[in-house]
Amino acid sequence: MSDEPLAPEPVRNPSLLRSRWITGGLGFVGGVALTAGLIELAGPHSATAPPSAVKPAGAPTPTVPAVAAKPTLPPATDVATLDAREVALAGRLDALERQLRDADASARNAAQYSTQAERLMVAAAVRRAVERGQPLGSLEQQLRARFGESHPAAVAAIVTAASDPLTLEDLRIALDTIAPRLGTGPDDSLWVRIRAFVSDLFVLHQVGMPSPRPAERLRRARSALAAGNVETAIAEIAHMPGASIAEGWTGAATRYVNARKALDEIEKAAAATPPKPPVVAPAPAPAPAPETPRND
């Protein structure tokens, strides 16, 4: 053992010791906070990234070619959908065109049949006026408007007959008036008349043939006139000895016959079926638009 006396232990100050503990604790806490902040800034994968992911310094970076972004079409605008929609619209347009053509044809048919009905009414009214011996009045304008261009001769004959109305009864009365003078000519002498009278007593003709005697011709003319066969009556009177005396009656009867023929012509034209409207060929369907190539 040494005889040197032991050095006295320094006296510890409690305040100084507490200050050192506080300083150390604050340093520890600051280090932990600094480490946590660095990890947060580096990202979650930085600390766990494998060593192979770390590229050596100076290594070239491969260039990746940029891929053009495919344009995004709005809904229902792809080529197939547009083509189908175009075909559907073309079908609807064709259907509408057919309906319009049918409606137009129906309207034309209705107009034609309406015109035909008006023509028939005018023809019937004109015949009634002529047969009754009445003037045409306003019917003359209607007659000329509807038949003047296509049947001018018939219209003229009807207008002429209507300007001097004549009926079958008028013809019958006029024939009865001139009948006593038809058996002999106007210039026949007494001797000629006696010979004609005697010859009428003995007439030779073939069986089944009409008798040429003036009295028989007059009888047949009256019968034909009563039946409305004016042409036959005219033919019988024309072969009688006094035919020249009946020229006025023959002219009136001929005008009557021409008017009836004209009326028949007008009525036939009015009753004719109107021509069908021309068929309009449908327009050709438009050709489909060529497909636009798509770059997938």
DAHUGI-V596654 format. One record per backbone hydrogen bond with DSSP energy under -1.0 kcal/mol. NH is the residue of the N-H (numbers start at 1). CO is the residue of the C=O. E is the energy in kcal/mol with one decimal. If there is no record, write none. Layout:
# DAHUGI-V596654
nh = {NH;NH}
co = {CO;CO}
e = {E;E}
This chain:
# DAHUGI-V596654
nh = {17;18;19;20;21;22;23;24;25;26;27;28;29;30;31;32;33;34;35;36;37;38;39;40;41;42;43;53;54;59;82;83;84;85;86;87;88;89;90;91;92;93;94;95;96;97;98;99;100;101;102;103;104;105;106;107;108;109;110;111;112;113;114;115;116;117;118;119;120;121;122;123;124;125;126;127;128;129;130;131;132;133;134;139;140;142;143;144;145;146;147;148;151;155;156;157;158;159;160;161;162;163;171;172;173;174;175;176;177;178;179;181;182;193;194;195;196;197;198;199;200;209;217;218;219;220;221;222;223;224;225;226;227;228;229;230;233;234;235;236;237;238;240;242;243;247;250;251;252;253;254;255;256;257;258;259;260;261;262;263;264;265;266;267;268;269;270;271}
co = {13;14;15;16;17;18;19;20;21;22;23;24;25;26;27;28;29;30;31;32;33;34;35;36;37;38;39;50;51;56;78;79;80;81;82;83;84;85;86;87;88;89;90;91;92;93;94;95;96;97;98;99;100;101;102;103;104;105;106;107;108;109;110;111;112;113;114;115;116;117;118;119;120;121;122;123;124;125;126;127;128;130;129;136;137;138;139;140;141;142;143;144;147;151;152;153;154;155;156;157;158;159;167;168;169;170;171;172;173;174;175;178;179;189;190;191;192;193;194;195;196;206;213;214;215;216;217;218;219;220;221;222;223;225;224;228;229;230;231;232;233;234;237;182;240;244;246;247;248;249;250;251;252;253;254;255;256;257;258;259;260;261;262;263;264;265;266;267}
e = {-1.6;-1.8;-1.6;-1.7;-1.9;-2.1;-2.1;-2.5;-2.4;-2.4;-2.0;-2.3;-2.6;-2.3;-2.1;-2.5;-2.3;-2.4;-2.7;-2.3;-2.0;-2.1;-2.1;-2.1;-2.1;-2.1;-1.0;-1.2;-1.1;-1.6;-2.2;-2.5;-2.2;-2.3;-2.3;-2.3;-2.2;-2.3;-2.3;-2.2;-2.0;-2.4;-2.3;-2.2;-2.4;-2.4;-2.3;-2.3;-2.4;-2.5;-2.7;-2.6;-2.4;-2.7;-2.6;-2.3;-2.4;-2.7;-2.7;-2.4;-2.5;-2.7;-2.1;-2.2;-2.3;-2.3;-2.0;-2.2;-2.4;-2.2;-2.3;-2.6;-2.4;-2.3;-2.4;-2.2;-2.2;-2.0;-2.5;-2.8;-1.5;-1.1;-3.0;-1.8;-1.3;-1.5;-2.8;-2.4;-2.3;-1.9;-2.0;-1.7;-2.4;-2.0;-2.4;-2.3;-2.2;-2.5;-2.3;-2.3;-2.4;-1.5;-1.9;-2.3;-2.3;-2.2;-2.2;-2.2;-1.5;-1.6;-1.3;-1.4;-1.5;-2.2;-2.2;-2.2;-2.3;-2.2;-2.4;-2.6;-1.5;-1.6;-2.4;-2.4;-1.9;-2.6;-2.4;-2.2;-2.2;-2.6;-2.3;-2.2;-1.5;-1.1;-2.4;-1.5;-1.4;-2.4;-2.2;-2.1;-2.2;-2.1;-1.5;-2.6;-1.5;-1.0;-3.0;-2.5;-2.0;-2.5;-2.4;-2.2;-2.0;-2.3;-2.6;-2.0;-1.9;-2.3;-2.3;-2.3;-2.3;-2.2;-2.4;-2.6;-2.2;-2.2;-2.4;-2.0}
